[in-house]
Amino acid sequence: MPRISVLMTIYNAAPYLAEAVDSLLTQTFGDFELITIENGSSDGSKEIIKRYTDERIKVTNLDNNIGRTPALNLAMEKASGEFIAILDADDFSHPDRFEKQIQFMENNPATVLLASWFLMIDQDGKPLGEHTLPTGHQELINRLAYDNPFGHSTCFFSRQAAMEVGGYPDAYVHSQDFALCISLASKGNVAILPESLVSIRFNEATATNRPEYQLPKFYDAFRLHKMARSLPGLSDTAKKRNKEEMARAAGNYGKTLIQRGRLLTGCFWLARSFLLAPMLFVSKAVNVGSFSTG
């Protein structure tokens, strides 16, 4: 069995796919398998992944897109490595990523989830800056109460621990990585390496920014922050910020419901937002349209 199983779901990623796969094949640590789920692409991604003959690459072709969460869980079911590494099909890993992450995990066996800092790049690969984050367990636990500090493509975690928490929760369509990170953080230590080991591509036109995804995005945000309240050892500041993020998500959800003609349900969620954080509600929502996810 390989030490590492890399999970990559692919959907219409043709412009970036070869760069992502090549970045894995040139890793200084080579004891891994790449589990790819070709999730019904129509842009030639199937043909690109088919060109590779490296025996470490294992391809599952799907005729139709089954959604990101089911595709990730399907990849995890097929994995056999001790550790799981994630790489999205439009990002790329730096050459020594696996070497440094597996060394850390071997030296820190209580750690179940490890990530790293990362470089942000635009659609053309132009650098946008380095994303630096807290590195210690308790700092990250507190951060998870109100934000996800783990860049998905930097994540490296125990397969056994992920299986014990049920993998990526099916209930989340777009925030499945945040949900898994919260679940893993409840099982053991988490950490982030203070160096950029991955380049992550940012695209303002992602699906989650489209109008039809706004309601599930805000509702999921509310549920995720509620889930994070159970993390052990949260500081008072983290608990306060958690409540504010729940209020912000509830306010955004209520505002969007009202905009779509669901007045009573929208007012219920605005009231819920007020009860969670009255001062935040007053300062941000005197004009209902002023709610934001920032």
C-alpha positions as CSV (number, residue, x, y, z in Angstrom):
1,M,0.0,0.0,0.0
2,P,1.2,3.5,-0.7
3,R,1.8,5.8,2.2
4,I,-0.3,8.6,0.7
5,S,-3.5,8.6,-1.3
6,V,-4.0,11.9,-3.2
7,L,-7.7,12.7,-3.9
8,M,-8.5,14.8,-7.0
9,T,-12.0,15.4,-8.3
10,I,-12.0,16.7,-11.8
11,Y,-14.8,18.7,-13.5
12,N,-14.1,20.9,-16.5
13,A,-10.5,21.6,-15.4
14,A,-8.8,21.2,-18.8
15,P,-6.8,24.5,-18.7
16,Y,-5.1,23.5,-15.4
17,L,-5.3,19.8,-15.1
18,A,-1.9,18.8,-16.6
19,E,-0.1,21.3,-14.3
20,A,-1.9,19.9,-11.3
21,V,-1.0,16.2,-12.1
22,D,2.5,17.0,-13.2
23,S,3.1,18.7,-9.8
24,L,2.4,15.4,-8.1
25,L,4.5,13.3,-10.4
26,T,7.6,15.5,-9.6
27,Q,7.2,15.2,-5.8
28,T,10.4,14.5,-3.9
29,F,8.4,11.9,-2.0
30,G,7.0,9.4,-4.5
31,D,5.2,6.7,-2.4
32,F,1.7,7.8,-3.3
33,E,-1.3,6.9,-5.4
34,L,-3.4,9.5,-7.2
35,I,-7.1,8.7,-7.1
36,T,-8.9,10.8,-9.7
37,I,-12.7,11.0,-10.1
38,E,-13.5,12.4,-13.6
39,N,-16.8,13.9,-12.7
40,G,-18.6,14.1,-16.0
41,S,-16.5,16.8,-17.7
42,S,-17.3,18.1,-21.2
43,D,-14.2,20.2,-21.9
44,G,-11.6,17.5,-22.7
45,S,-10.5,16.8,-19.2
46,K,-11.1,13.1,-19.7
47,E,-8.7,13.0,-22.7
48,I,-6.0,14.9,-20.7
49,I,-6.0,12.5,-17.8
50,K,-6.1,9.5,-20.2
51,R,-2.7,10.5,-21.6
52,Y,-0.9,9.6,-18.4
53,T,0.6,6.2,-18.1
54,D,2.1,6.4,-14.6
55,E,0.8,3.4,-12.7
56,R,0.2,5.5,-9.6
57,I,-2.7,7.3,-11.3
58,K,-6.0,5.5,-10.9
59,V,-8.9,7.0,-12.9
60,T,-12.6,6.6,-12.3
61,N,-14.7,8.1,-15.2
62,L,-18.2,9.1,-14.5
63,D,-20.7,9.8,-17.3
64,N,-22.6,12.4,-15.3
65,N,-21.6,14.9,-12.6
66,I,-22.6,13.4,-9.2
67,G,-21.6,16.5,-7.2
68,R,-18.4,17.4,-5.4
69,T,-19.1,15.8,-2.0
70,P,-20.1,12.4,-3.4
71,A,-17.1,12.5,-5.7
72,L,-14.7,13.2,-2.8
73,N,-16.2,10.4,-0.7
74,L,-16.0,8.0,-3.7
75,A,-12.3,8.9,-4.0
76,M,-11.8,8.3,-0.3
77,E,-13.5,4.9,-0.5
78,K,-11.0,3.9,-3.2
79,A,-8.0,5.1,-1.3
80,S,-5.6,2.7,0.5
81,G,-2.9,5.0,1.9
82,E,-2.2,5.7,5.5
83,F,-2.6,9.4,4.8
84,I,-4.9,11.4,2.5
85,A,-3.7,14.4,0.6
86,I,-6.0,16.7,-1.3
87,L,-5.2,18.6,-4.5
88,D,-7.9,20.3,-6.5
89,A,-7.6,20.0,-10.2
90,D,-6.9,23.7,-10.8
91,D,-4.2,24.0,-8.1
92,F,-0.7,22.6,-7.9
93,S,1.7,21.3,-5.2
94,H,5.2,22.4,-4.7
95,P,7.9,19.7,-5.2
96,D,8.6,19.0,-1.5
97,R,5.1,19.2,-0.2
98,F,4.6,15.5,0.6
99,E,8.1,15.1,2.0
100,K,7.6,17.8,4.5
101,Q,4.0,16.9,5.4
102,I,4.7,13.2,6.0
103,Q,7.8,14.0,8.0
104,F,5.7,16.2,10.3
105,M,3.0,13.6,10.7
106,E,5.6,10.9,11.5
107,N,7.1,13.2,14.2
108,N,3.7,14.2,15.6
109,P,1.5,11.1,15.7
110,A,-1.2,12.9,17.7
111,T,-1.9,15.2,14.7
112,V,-4.8,14.1,12.6
113,L,-5.0,17.1,10.2
114,L,-2.1,19.1,8.7
115,A,-2.1,21.9,6.2
116,S,0.3,24.6,5.2
117,W,0.4,28.2,4.1
118,F,-0.2,28.7,0.4
119,L,0.4,31.0,-2.5
120,M,-2.6,32.6,-4.1
121,I,-2.6,32.8,-7.9
122,D,-5.0,34.2,-10.4
123,Q,-6.5,32.3,-13.4
124,D,-3.3,32.9,-15.4
125,G,-1.0,31.8,-12.7
126,K,0.0,35.3,-11.7
127,P,1.0,35.5,-8.0
128,L,-1.5,37.4,-5.8
129,G,0.4,37.0,-2.5
130,E,1.1,34.4,0.3
131,H,-1.7,33.3,2.6
132,T,-0.3,33.0,6.1
133,L,-2.2,31.4,8.9
134,P,-1.9,30.4,12.6
135,T,0.1,27.2,13.0
136,G,-0.6,25.8,16.5
137,H,-3.4,23.6,17.6
138,Q,-5.2,25.9,20.0
139,E,-5.0,28.9,17.7
140,L,-6.5,26.8,14.9
141,I,-9.3,25.5,17.1
142,N,-10.2,29.0,18.0
143,R,-10.0,30.1,14.3
144,L,-12.3,27.2,13.3
145,A,-15.0,28.7,15.4
146,Y,-15.5,31.5,12.9
147,D,-13.5,30.7,9.8
148,N,-11.8,27.8,8.0
149,P,-8.0,28.3,8.1
150,F,-7.3,25.1,6.1
151,G,-6.8,25.6,2.4
152,H,-8.4,22.4,1.0
153,S,-5.6,21.7,-1.5
154,T,-3.1,21.9,1.3
155,C,-4.8,19.4,3.6
156,F,-3.1,16.2,4.6
157,F,-4.8,14.0,7.1
158,S,-5.2,10.5,8.6
159,R,-7.3,8.3,6.4
160,Q,-8.4,6.3,9.5
161,A,-9.5,9.4,11.3
162,A,-11.4,10.7,8.3
163,M,-13.2,7.3,8.0
164,E,-14.1,7.4,11.7
165,V,-15.9,10.7,11.3
166,G,-17.7,9.6,8.1
167,G,-15.7,11.4,5.5
168,Y,-17.1,14.5,3.9
169,P,-20.6,15.1,5.3
170,D,-23.2,14.5,2.6
171,A,-25.3,17.3,3.9
172,Y,-22.9,20.0,2.7
173,V,-22.9,20.8,-1.0
174,H,-20.2,23.4,-1.1
175,S,-18.6,23.6,2.4
176,Q,-17.8,19.9,2.8
177,D,-14.1,20.6,3.5
178,F,-14.9,23.0,6.4
179,A,-17.2,20.4,7.9
180,L,-14.6,17.7,7.7
181,C,-11.9,19.9,9.2
182,I,-14.2,20.6,12.2
183,S,-14.9,16.9,12.6
184,L,-11.2,16.0,12.5
185,A,-10.3,18.8,14.9
186,S,-12.6,17.1,17.5
187,K,-10.6,13.9,17.2
188,G,-7.0,15.0,17.6
189,N,-4.4,17.7,17.1
190,V,-4.4,20.0,14.0
191,A,-1.5,22.0,12.6
192,I,-0.4,24.2,9.7
193,L,3.2,24.3,8.4
194,P,4.5,27.9,8.2
195,E,5.6,27.7,4.6
196,S,3.7,27.7,1.3
197,L,3.6,24.2,-0.1
198,V,0.8,24.7,-2.6
199,S,-0.4,27.3,-5.1
200,I,-4.2,27.8,-5.0
201,R,-6.0,29.4,-7.9
202,F,-8.7,32.0,-7.0
203,N,-11.6,32.6,-9.4
204,E,-14.3,35.2,-8.6
205,A,-16.6,33.4,-11.0
206,T,-16.8,30.2,-9.0
207,A,-20.2,28.4,-8.8
208,T,-20.7,29.4,-5.2
209,N,-20.9,33.1,-6.2
210,R,-23.7,32.5,-8.6
211,P,-27.2,33.7,-7.4
212,E,-28.7,30.2,-7.3
213,Y,-26.1,29.1,-4.7
214,Q,-26.6,31.9,-2.3
215,L,-29.3,30.3,-0.2
216,P,-27.5,27.0,0.4
217,K,-24.2,28.9,1.0
218,F,-25.6,31.1,3.8
219,Y,-27.6,28.2,5.3
220,D,-24.5,26.0,5.3
221,A,-22.4,28.8,6.9
222,F,-24.9,29.0,9.8
223,R,-24.9,25.2,10.3
224,L,-21.1,25.0,10.2
225,H,-20.6,27.7,12.8
226,K,-23.1,26.0,15.0
227,M,-21.2,22.8,14.5
228,A,-17.9,24.5,15.5
229,R,-19.3,25.7,18.8
230,S,-18.8,22.2,20.2
231,L,-15.0,22.3,19.6
232,P,-13.1,21.8,22.9
233,G,-11.3,24.6,24.6
234,L,-12.7,27.6,22.7
235,S,-11.6,30.9,24.0
236,D,-14.1,33.5,25.0
237,T,-13.1,35.6,22.1
238,A,-13.6,32.7,19.7
239,K,-17.0,32.0,21.2
240,K,-18.0,35.7,20.7
241,R,-16.8,35.7,17.1
242,N,-18.6,32.4,16.5
243,K,-21.9,33.8,17.6
244,E,-21.3,36.9,15.4
245,E,-20.7,34.7,12.3
246,M,-23.8,32.7,13.1
247,A,-25.8,35.9,13.3
248,R,-24.2,37.2,10.0
249,A,-25.1,33.9,8.2
250,A,-28.6,34.0,9.6
251,G,-29.0,37.6,8.5
252,N,-27.8,36.9,5.0
253,Y,-30.0,33.9,4.7
254,G,-33.0,35.9,5.9
255,K,-32.3,38.8,3.6
256,T,-32.0,36.5,0.6
257,L,-35.2,34.7,1.5
258,I,-37.1,38.0,1.6
259,Q,-35.6,39.1,-1.7
260,R,-37.0,35.9,-3.2
261,G,-40.5,36.5,-1.8
262,R,-40.4,34.3,1.2
263,L,-41.2,37.0,3.6
264,L,-42.3,35.1,6.8
265,T,-39.4,32.7,6.7
266,G,-37.0,35.5,6.0
267,C,-38.2,37.5,8.9
268,F,-37.8,34.5,11.2
269,W,-34.1,34.2,10.2
270,L,-33.6,38.0,10.6
271,A,-35.1,37.7,14.1
272,R,-32.8,34.8,14.8
273,S,-29.8,36.9,13.7
274,F,-30.9,39.6,16.1
275,L,-31.2,37.3,19.0
276,L,-27.7,35.8,18.4
277,A,-25.9,39.2,18.2
278,P,-28.2,42.2,18.8
279,M,-25.4,44.8,18.5
280,L,-24.1,43.3,15.3
281,F,-27.6,43.2,13.9
282,V,-28.2,46.9,14.8
283,S,-24.8,48.0,13.3
284,K,-25.0,45.9,10.1
285,A,-28.7,45.5,9.4
286,V,-30.4,48.8,10.1
287,N,-30.5,48.6,6.3
288,V,-31.2,44.9,5.6
289,G,-29.2,45.1,2.4
290,S,-26.0,45.9,4.4
291,F,-25.5,42.3,5.6
292,S,-22.3,40.8,4.2
293,T,-20.4,37.5,4.5
294,G,-17.1,39.3,5.2
